[in-house]
Amino acid sequence: MRRVADLGVRERVEHLLAAGLAAWCPIVRLELWRGVRGEGERAALLDYEQRIPELSINDEVWQAACKLADRCRKAGKRVPTNDLLISACARHHGVEVEAADTHFDFLKTL
């Protein structure tokens, strides 16, 4: 949604959306809504809400996120809470995270 986004990331996300392979969890949706700038982005998010399946964040996901946080701390790494929750949700639902964020690269190693 960013105007100045990494072209490769934008293309991968657009491909996943067009192919019907995209999914999100509530925290990703909230992060996107928090950054909405203008009616065009608002309209795009409203459209996404109709088309993109939402992966639930249940008690098992929360527990997995807490365990990931503990493993990060033991490894001496600080990872944002949202990223821990997104990673735990993706693992729980058996899907990959598409992100241009090195935190997710690290989380894959745990």
N, CA, C and O atoms as a GROMACS GRO file, in nm:
protein
  440
    1MET      N    1   0.082  -0.120   0.000
    1MET     CA    2   0.000   0.000   0.000
    1MET      C    3   0.086   0.127   0.000
    1MET      O    4   0.038   0.236  -0.030
    2ARG      N    5   0.214   0.111   0.034
    2ARG     CA    6   0.301   0.228   0.040
    2ARG      C    7   0.328   0.283  -0.099
    2ARG      O    8   0.347   0.208  -0.195
    3ARG      N    9   0.329   0.412  -0.108
    3ARG     CA   10   0.359   0.476  -0.237
    3ARG      C   11   0.503   0.449  -0.278
    3ARG      O   12   0.531   0.425  -0.395
    4VAL      N   13   0.593   0.452  -0.181
    4VAL     CA   14   0.735   0.427  -0.208
    4VAL      C   15   0.768   0.288  -0.152
    4VAL      O   16   0.833   0.275  -0.049
    5ALA      N   17   0.721   0.187  -0.222
    5ALA     CA   18   0.742   0.050  -0.176
    5ALA      C   19   0.846  -0.019  -0.263
    5ALA      O   20   0.870   0.019  -0.378
    6ASP      N   21   0.905  -0.122  -0.206
    6ASP     CA   22   0.998  -0.206  -0.280
    6ASP      C   23   0.921  -0.270  -0.396
    6ASP      O   24   0.822  -0.340  -0.373
    7LEU      N   25   0.965  -0.246  -0.518
    7LEU     CA   26   0.894  -0.294  -0.635
    7LEU      C   27   0.879  -0.446  -0.635
    7LEU      O   28   0.774  -0.498  -0.673
    8GLY      N   29   0.982  -0.518  -0.593
    8GLY     CA   30   0.976  -0.663  -0.589
    8GLY      C   31   0.869  -0.712  -0.491
    8GLY      O   32   0.795  -0.805  -0.521
    9VAL      N   33   0.862  -0.650  -0.375
    9VAL     CA   34   0.761  -0.686  -0.275
    9VAL      C   35   0.622  -0.656  -0.330
    9VAL      O   36   0.531  -0.738  -0.319
   10ARG      N   37   0.607  -0.539  -0.388
   10ARG     CA   38   0.477  -0.501  -0.444
   10ARG      C   39   0.431  -0.603  -0.549
   10ARG      O   40   0.315  -0.643  -0.550
   11GLU      N   41   0.523  -0.644  -0.636
   11GLU     CA   42   0.488  -0.740  -0.741
   11GLU      C   43   0.450  -0.876  -0.682
   11GLU      O   44   0.355  -0.939  -0.729
   12ARG      N   45   0.524  -0.922  -0.579
   12ARG     CA   46   0.491  -1.051  -0.516
   12ARG      C   47   0.353  -1.046  -0.451
   12ARG      O   48   0.274  -1.140  -0.464
   13VAL      N   49   0.326  -0.938  -0.381
   13VAL     CA   50   0.195  -0.924  -0.314
   13VAL      C   51   0.083  -0.915  -0.417
   13VAL      O   52  -0.020  -0.979  -0.400
   14GLU      N   53   0.103  -0.837  -0.522
   14GLU     CA   54   0.001  -0.826  -0.626
   14GLU      C   55  -0.025  -0.962  -0.691
   14GLU      O   56  -0.140  -0.995  -0.722
   15HIS      N   57   0.082  -1.040  -0.713
   15HIS     CA   58   0.066  -1.174  -0.770
   15HIS      C   59  -0.017  -1.263  -0.676
   15HIS      O   60  -0.109  -1.331  -0.721
   16LEU      N   61   0.015  -1.262  -0.548
   16LEU     CA   62  -0.058  -1.344  -0.451
   16LEU      C   63  -0.205  -1.304  -0.444
   16LEU      O   64  -0.294  -1.389  -0.436
   17LEU      N   65  -0.230  -1.173  -0.448
   17LEU     CA   66  -0.370  -1.125  -0.447
   17LEU      C   67  -0.444  -1.170  -0.572
   17LEU      O   68  -0.556  -1.221  -0.563
   18ALA      N   69  -0.382  -1.151  -0.688
   18ALA     CA   70  -0.446  -1.186  -0.815
   18ALA      C   71  -0.471  -1.336  -0.826
   18ALA      O   72  -0.571  -1.379  -0.884
   19ALA      N   73  -0.380  -1.417  -0.771
   19ALA     CA   74  -0.392  -1.562  -0.779
   19ALA      C   75  -0.484  -1.620  -0.670
   19ALA      O   76  -0.509  -1.740  -0.668
   20GLY      N   77  -0.532  -1.533  -0.582
   20GLY     CA   78  -0.617  -1.582  -0.474
   20GLY      C   79  -0.541  -1.659  -0.368
   20GLY      O   80  -0.598  -1.741  -0.297
   21LEU      N   81  -0.410  -1.633  -0.357
   21LEU     CA   82  -0.325  -1.704  -0.262
   21LEU      C   83  -0.292  -1.624  -0.137
   21LEU      O   84  -0.223  -1.673  -0.048
   22ALA      N   85  -0.342  -1.502  -0.129
   22ALA     CA   86  -0.312  -1.416  -0.015
   22ALA      C   87  -0.407  -1.445   0.100
   22ALA      O   88  -0.523  -1.479   0.080
   23ALA      N   89  -0.356  -1.430   0.221
   23ALA     CA   90  -0.436  -1.438   0.343
   23ALA      C   91  -0.372  -1.341   0.442
   23ALA      O   92  -0.256  -1.303   0.426
   24TRP      N   93  -0.446  -1.303   0.540
   24TRP     CA   94  -0.390  -1.216   0.645
   24TRP      C   95  -0.451  -1.253   0.777
   24TRP      O   96  -0.550  -1.327   0.784
   25CYS      N   97  -0.392  -1.200   0.882
   25CYS     CA   98  -0.448  -1.220   1.015
   25CYS      C   99  -0.491  -1.082   1.067
   25CYS      O  100  -0.452  -0.979   1.010
   26PRO      N  101  -0.570  -1.079   1.174
   26PRO     CA  102  -0.624  -0.951   1.221
   26PRO      C  103  -0.518  -0.844   1.249
   26PRO      O  104  -0.543  -0.726   1.227
   27ILE      N  105  -0.400  -0.884   1.298
   27ILE     CA  106  -0.298  -0.784   1.330
   27ILE      C  107  -0.242  -0.720   1.203
   27ILE      O  108  -0.207  -0.602   1.204
   28VAL      N  109  -0.232  -0.795   1.094
   28VAL     CA  110  -0.186  -0.738   0.967
   28VAL      C  111  -0.290  -0.639   0.915
   28VAL      O  112  -0.257  -0.530   0.869
   29ARG      N  113  -0.417  -0.678   0.924
   29ARG     CA  114  -0.525  -0.589   0.880
   29ARG      C  115  -0.522  -0.460   0.962
   29ARG      O  116  -0.536  -0.352   0.906
   30LEU      N  117  -0.503  -0.471   1.093
   30LEU     CA  118  -0.496  -0.352   1.178
   30LEU      C  119  -0.375  -0.265   1.142
   30LEU      O  120  -0.388  -0.143   1.136
   31GLU      N  121  -0.260  -0.326   1.119
   31GLU     CA  122  -0.141  -0.249   1.081
   31GLU      C  123  -0.167  -0.171   0.951
   31GLU      O  124  -0.127  -0.055   0.939
   32LEU      N  125  -0.234  -0.234   0.856
   32LEU     CA  126  -0.264  -0.164   0.730
   32LEU      C  127  -0.364  -0.050   0.753
   32LEU      O  128  -0.348   0.059   0.698
   33TRP      N  129  -0.467  -0.074   0.834
   33TRP     CA  130  -0.564   0.033   0.862
   33TRP      C  131  -0.498   0.149   0.935
   33TRP      O  132  -0.533   0.265   0.913
   34ARG      N  133  -0.404   0.119   1.022
   34ARG     CA  134  -0.336   0.224   1.097
   34ARG      C  135  -0.260   0.319   1.004
   34ARG      O  136  -0.242   0.436   1.036
   35GLY      N  137  -0.215   0.267   0.891
   35GLY     CA  138  -0.136   0.348   0.799
   35GLY      C  139  -0.212   0.407   0.682
   35GLY      O  140  -0.152   0.469   0.595
   36VAL      N  141  -0.344   0.390   0.679
   36VAL     CA  142  -0.423   0.438   0.564
   36VAL      C  143  -0.407   0.588   0.546
   36VAL      O  144  -0.419   0.668   0.640
   37ARG      N  145  -0.377   0.624   0.420
   37ARG     CA  146  -0.366   0.766   0.384
   37ARG      C  147  -0.455   0.790   0.262
   37ARG      O  148  -0.418   0.755   0.150
   38GLY      N  149  -0.567   0.847   0.285
   38GLY     CA  150  -0.653   0.887   0.174
   38GLY      C  151  -0.759   0.785   0.137
   38GLY      O  152  -0.757   0.670   0.180
   39GLU      N  153  -0.851   0.833   0.057
   39GLU     CA  154  -0.965   0.752   0.017
   39GLU      C  155  -0.928   0.635  -0.073
   39GLU      O  156  -0.994   0.531  -0.068
   40GLY      N  157  -0.826   0.650  -0.155
   40GLY     CA  158  -0.784   0.540  -0.242
   40GLY      C  159  -0.738   0.420  -0.160
   40GLY      O  160  -0.778   0.307  -0.189
   41GLU      N  161  -0.655   0.442  -0.061
   41GLU     CA  162  -0.608   0.333   0.024
   41GLU      C  163  -0.723   0.275   0.107
   41GLU      O  164  -0.731   0.154   0.126
   42ARG      N  165  -0.810   0.362   0.156
   42ARG     CA  166  -0.927   0.317   0.232
   42ARG      C  167  -1.014   0.225   0.146
   42ARG      O  168  -1.058   0.119   0.192
   43ALA      N  169  -1.038   0.264   0.023
   43ALA     CA  170  -1.119   0.182  -0.069
   43ALA      C  171  -1.050   0.049  -0.097
   43ALA      O  172  -1.116  -0.055  -0.103
   44ALA      N  173  -0.917   0.052  -0.114
   44ALA     CA  174  -0.843  -0.072  -0.140
   44ALA      C  175  -0.855  -0.167  -0.022
   44ALA      O  176  -0.875  -0.287  -0.041
   45LEU      N  177  -0.842  -0.116   0.100
   45LEU     CA  178  -0.852  -0.202   0.217
   45LEU      C  179  -0.993  -0.258   0.234
   45LEU      O  180  -1.010  -0.374   0.272
   46LEU      N  181  -1.093  -0.178   0.207
   46LEU     CA  182  -1.230  -0.229   0.213
   46LEU      C  183  -1.249  -0.342   0.112
   46LEU      O  184  -1.317  -0.440   0.141
   47ASP      N  185  -1.190  -0.327  -0.005
   47ASP     CA  186  -1.196  -0.432  -0.106
   47ASP      C  187  -1.123  -0.557  -0.058
   47ASP      O  188  -1.174  -0.668  -0.071
   48TYR      N  189  -1.004  -0.539  -0.002
   48TYR     CA  190  -0.927  -0.653   0.049
   48TYR      C  191  -1.005  -0.728   0.157
   48TYR      O  192  -1.001  -0.851   0.162
   49GLU      N  193  -1.074  -0.654   0.241
   49GLU     CA  194  -1.150  -0.720   0.348
   49GLU      C  195  -1.257  -0.814   0.292
   49GLU      O  196  -1.295  -0.911   0.358
   50GLN      N  197  -1.304  -0.786   0.174
   50GLN     CA  198  -1.404  -0.871   0.110
   50GLN      C  199  -1.340  -0.991   0.041
   50GLN      O  200  -1.404  -1.096   0.026
   51ARG      N  201  -1.215  -0.978  -0.002
   51ARG     CA  202  -1.151  -1.080  -0.086
   51ARG      C  203  -1.047  -1.166  -0.015
   51ARG      O  204  -1.025  -1.280  -0.056
   52ILE      N  205  -0.984  -1.116   0.088
   52ILE     CA  206  -0.872  -1.188   0.150
   52ILE      C  207  -0.920  -1.266   0.271
   52ILE      O  208  -0.978  -1.208   0.363
   53PRO      N  209  -0.897  -1.397   0.273
   53PRO     CA  210  -0.935  -1.477   0.390
   53PRO      C  211  -0.853  -1.434   0.512
   53PRO      O  212  -0.736  -1.397   0.502
   54GLU      N  213  -0.918  -1.439   0.627
   54GLU     CA  214  -0.851  -1.401   0.751
   54GLU      C  215  -0.819  -1.526   0.832
   54GLU      O  216  -0.906  -1.609   0.858
   55LEU      N  217  -0.694  -1.538   0.872
   55LEU     CA  218  -0.648  -1.649   0.955
   55LEU      C  219  -0.666  -1.611   1.102
   55LEU      O  220  -0.621  -1.505   1.145
   56SER      N  221  -0.732  -1.696   1.175
   56SER     CA  222  -0.765  -1.663   1.314
   56SER      C  223  -0.641  -1.663   1.404
   56SER      O  224  -0.543  -1.733   1.380
   57ILE      N  225  -0.651  -1.582   1.506
   57ILE     CA  226  -0.550  -1.580   1.612
   57ILE      C  227  -0.621  -1.633   1.737
   57ILE      O  228  -0.697  -1.562   1.803
   58ASN      N  229  -0.595  -1.760   1.767
   58ASN     CA  230  -0.661  -1.824   1.881
   58ASN      C  231  -0.561  -1.840   1.996
   58ASN      O  232  -0.449  -1.791   1.990
   59ASP      N  233  -0.603  -1.910   2.100
   59ASP     CA  234  -0.516  -1.929   2.216
   59ASP      C  235  -0.386  -2.002   2.181
   59ASP      O  236  -0.280  -1.972   2.237
   60GLU      N  237  -0.394  -2.098   2.089
   60GLU     CA  238  -0.273  -2.170   2.047
   60GLU      C  239  -0.173  -2.076   1.980
   60GLU      O  240  -0.053  -2.088   2.002
   61VAL      N  241  -0.223  -1.984   1.900
   61VAL     CA  242  -0.136  -1.887   1.833
   61VAL      C  243  -0.071  -1.797   1.936
   61VAL      O  244   0.049  -1.769   1.929
   62TRP      N  245  -0.149  -1.751   2.033
   62TRP     CA  246  -0.092  -1.665   2.139
   62TRP      C  247   0.018  -1.739   2.214
   62TRP      O  248   0.123  -1.682   2.242
   63GLN      N  249  -0.006  -1.865   2.248
   63GLN     CA  250   0.094  -1.944   2.319
   63GLN      C  251   0.220  -1.962   2.235
   63GLN      O  252   0.331  -1.952   2.286
   64ALA      N  253   0.202  -1.988   2.107
   64ALA     CA  254   0.317  -2.003   2.018
   64ALA      C  255   0.394  -1.872   2.007
   64ALA      O  256   0.517  -1.874   2.002
   65ALA      N  257   0.324  -1.760   2.004
   65ALA     CA  258   0.391  -1.630   1.998
   65ALA      C  259   0.473  -1.606   2.125
   65ALA      O  260   0.584  -1.553   2.119
   66CYS      N  261   0.418  -1.644   2.238
   66CYS     CA  262   0.492  -1.630   2.365
   66CYS      C  263   0.618  -1.716   2.365
   66CYS      O  264   0.723  -1.672   2.411
   67LYS      N  265   0.607  -1.837   2.313
   67LYS     CA  266   0.724  -1.925   2.305
   67LYS      C  267   0.828  -1.868   2.209
   67LYS      O  268   0.948  -1.874   2.236
   68LEU      N  269   0.782  -1.811   2.097
   68LEU     CA  270   0.877  -1.747   2.004
   68LEU      C  271   0.947  -1.630   2.072
   68LEU      O  272   1.067  -1.611   2.054
   69ALA      N  273   0.873  -1.552   2.148
   69ALA     CA  274   0.932  -1.438   2.220
   69ALA      C  275   1.041  -1.485   2.314
   69ALA      O  276   1.148  -1.424   2.323
   70ASP      N  277   1.013  -1.594   2.385
   70ASP     CA  278   1.111  -1.649   2.478
   70ASP      C  279   1.236  -1.697   2.404
   70ASP      O  280   1.348  -1.673   2.448
   71ARG      N  281   1.215  -1.764   2.291
   71ARG     CA  282   1.329  -1.812   2.213
   71ARG      C  283   1.410  -1.696   2.157
   71ARG      O  284   1.533  -1.704   2.152
   72CYS      N  285   1.344  -1.590   2.117
   72CYS     CA  286   1.416  -1.471   2.068
   72CYS      C  287   1.500  -1.410   2.180
   72CYS      O  288   1.617  -1.375   2.160
   73ARG      N  289   1.439  -1.398   2.297
   73ARG     CA  290   1.513  -1.342   2.410
   73ARG      C  291   1.636  -1.425   2.441
   73ARG      O  292   1.743  -1.371   2.466
   74LYS      N  293   1.620  -1.557   2.441
   74LYS     CA  294   1.733  -1.646   2.469
   74LYS      C  295   1.841  -1.635   2.362
   74LYS      O  296   1.959  -1.655   2.391
   75ALA      N  297   1.801  -1.603   2.240
   75ALA     CA  298   1.897  -1.586   2.130
   75ALA      C  299   1.954  -1.445   2.127
   75ALA      O  300   2.040  -1.414   2.044
   76GLY      N  301   1.908  -1.359   2.217
   76GLY     CA  302   1.959  -1.222   2.223
   76GLY      C  303   1.904  -1.131   2.114
   76GLY      O  304   1.965  -1.030   2.080
   77LYS      N  305   1.788  -1.166   2.059
   77LYS     CA  306   1.728  -1.087   1.951
   77LYS      C  307   1.599  -1.022   1.999
   77LYS      O  308   1.521  -1.082   2.072
   78ARG      N  309   1.580  -0.897   1.956
   78ARG     CA  310   1.455  -0.827   1.985
   78ARG      C  311   1.371  -0.826   1.858
   78ARG      O  312   1.416  -0.779   1.753
   79VAL      N  313   1.251  -0.879   1.868
   79VAL     CA  314   1.159  -0.885   1.755
   79VAL      C  315   1.030  -0.816   1.797
   79VAL      O  316   0.979  -0.844   1.906
   80PRO      N  317   0.975  -0.729   1.715
   80PRO     CA  318   0.850  -0.662   1.751
   80PRO      C  319   0.738  -0.762   1.780
   80PRO      O  320   0.728  -0.867   1.716
   81THR      N  321   0.656  -0.728   1.876
   81THR     CA  322   0.546  -0.813   1.918
   81THR      C  323   0.456  -0.853   1.801
   81THR      O  324   0.418  -0.969   1.788
   82ASN      N  325   0.423  -0.757   1.716
   82ASN     CA  326   0.336  -0.787   1.602
   82ASN      C  327   0.399  -0.894   1.512
   82ASN      O  328   0.328  -0.982   1.463
   83ASP      N  329   0.530  -0.887   1.491
   83ASP     CA  330   0.597  -0.984   1.406
   83ASP      C  331   0.594  -1.124   1.468
   83ASP      O  332   0.580  -1.224   1.398
   84LEU      N  333   0.609  -1.130   1.600
   84LEU     CA  334   0.599  -1.259   1.670
   84LEU      C  335   0.461  -1.319   1.649
   84LEU      O  336   0.448  -1.439   1.622
   85LEU      N  337   0.359  -1.238   1.663
   85LEU     CA  338   0.222  -1.285   1.649
   85LEU      C  339   0.191  -1.328   1.505
   85LEU      O  340   0.126  -1.430   1.482
   86ILE      N  341   0.238  -1.250   1.409
   86ILE     CA  342   0.217  -1.283   1.268
   86ILE      C  343   0.287  -1.415   1.234
   86ILE      O  344   0.228  -1.501   1.169
   87SER      N  345   0.410  -1.430   1.279
   87SER     CA  346   0.485  -1.552   1.251
   87SER      C  347   0.418  -1.673   1.315
   87SER      O  348   0.406  -1.778   1.252
   88ALA      N  349   0.376  -1.660   1.440
   88ALA     CA  350   0.309  -1.770   1.508
   88ALA      C  351   0.178  -1.807   1.438
   88ALA      O  352   0.145  -1.925   1.426
   89CYS      N  353   0.105  -1.708   1.392
   89CYS     CA  354  -0.021  -1.731   1.322
   89CYS      C  355   0.004  -1.805   1.190
   89CYS      O  356  -0.066  -1.900   1.157
   90ALA      N  357   0.105  -1.760   1.117
   90ALA     CA  358   0.137  -1.826   0.990
   90ALA      C  359   0.177  -1.971   1.013
   90ALA      O  360   0.133  -2.060   0.939
   91ARG      N  361   0.259  -1.997   1.112
   91ARG     CA  362   0.300  -2.135   1.142
   91ARG      C  363   0.179  -2.220   1.178
   91ARG      O  364   0.165  -2.333   1.131
   92HIS      N  365   0.093  -2.166   1.261
   92HIS     CA  366  -0.025  -2.239   1.307
   92HIS      C  367  -0.113  -2.282   1.189
   92HIS      O  368  -0.167  -2.392   1.187
   93HIS      N  369  -0.126  -2.193   1.093
   93HIS     CA  370  -0.213  -2.218   0.978
   93HIS      C  371  -0.139  -2.281   0.860
   93HIS      O  372  -0.200  -2.309   0.757
   94GLY      N  373  -0.007  -2.303   0.874
   94GLY     CA  374   0.070  -2.370   0.770
   94GLY      C  375   0.089  -2.287   0.644
   94GLY      O  376   0.085  -2.341   0.533
   95VAL      N  377   0.108  -2.157   0.661
   95VAL     CA  378   0.130  -2.069   0.546
   95VAL      C  379   0.263  -1.995   0.563
   95VAL      O  380   0.318  -1.986   0.672
   96GLU      N  381   0.313  -1.942   0.452
   96GLU     CA  382   0.437  -1.864   0.452
   96GLU      C  383   0.404  -1.716   0.473
   96GLU      O  384   0.296  -1.670   0.438
   97VAL      N  385   0.498  -1.645   0.531
   97VAL     CA  386   0.487  -1.500   0.546
   97VAL      C  387   0.561  -1.435   0.430
   97VAL      O  388   0.678  -1.467   0.406
   98GLU      N  389   0.496  -1.345   0.360
   98GLU     CA  390   0.560  -1.267   0.254
   98GLU      C  391   0.591  -1.131   0.314
   98GLU      O  392   0.500  -1.052   0.340
   99ALA      N  393   0.718  -1.104   0.336
   99ALA     CA  394   0.756  -0.979   0.401
   99ALA      C  395   0.896  -0.938   0.359
   99ALA      O  396   0.980  -1.022   0.326
  100ALA      N  397   0.919  -0.809   0.360
  100ALA     CA  398   1.052  -0.755   0.335
  100ALA      C  399   1.106  -0.704   0.469
  100ALA      O  400   1.139  -0.586   0.484
  101ASP      N  401   1.113  -0.794   0.565
  101ASP     CA  402   1.150  -0.758   0.702
  101ASP      C  403   1.242  -0.869   0.753
  101ASP      O  404   1.203  -0.986   0.757
  102THR      N  405   1.361  -0.832   0.792
  102THR     CA  406   1.458  -0.932   0.836
  102THR      C  407   1.415  -1.005   0.963
  102THR      O  408   1.466  -1.114   0.991
  103HIS      N  409   1.323  -0.947   1.041
  103HIS     CA  410   1.275  -1.018   1.159
  103HIS      C  411   1.212  -1.152   1.120
  103HIS      O  412   1.230  -1.252   1.190
  104PHE      N  413   1.140  -1.152   1.010
  104PHE     CA  414   1.075  -1.278   0.967
  104PHE      C  415   1.177  -1.378   0.918
  104PHE      O  416   1.158  -1.499   0.934
  105ASP      N  417   1.286  -1.331   0.860
  105ASP     CA  418   1.394  -1.422   0.820
  105ASP      C  419   1.452  -1.488   0.945
  105ASP      O  420   1.476  -1.609   0.946
  106PHE      N  421   1.475  -1.410   1.049
  106PHE     CA  422   1.528  -1.466   1.174
  106PHE      C  423   1.429  -1.564   1.236
  106PHE      O  424   1.468  -1.672   1.280
  107LEU      N  425   1.302  -1.526   1.240
  107LEU     CA  426   1.201  -1.612   1.302
  107LEU      C  427   1.191  -1.748   1.233
  107LEU      O  428   1.158  -1.847   1.298
  108LYS      N  429   1.219  -1.753   1.104
  108LYS     CA  430   1.217  -1.880   1.033
  108LYS      C  431   1.324  -1.975   1.084
  108LYS      O  432   1.312  -2.097   1.068
  109THR      N  433   1.429  -1.922   1.146
  109THR     CA  434   1.538  -2.006   1.196
  109THR      C  435   1.507  -2.068   1.332
  109THR      O  436   1.579  -2.157   1.377
  110LEU      N  437   1.402  -2.021   1.396
  110LEU     CA  438   1.370  -2.073   1.530
  110LEU      C  439   1.277  -2.192   1.524
  110LEU      O  440   1.240  -2.247   1.628
   0.00000   0.00000   0.00000
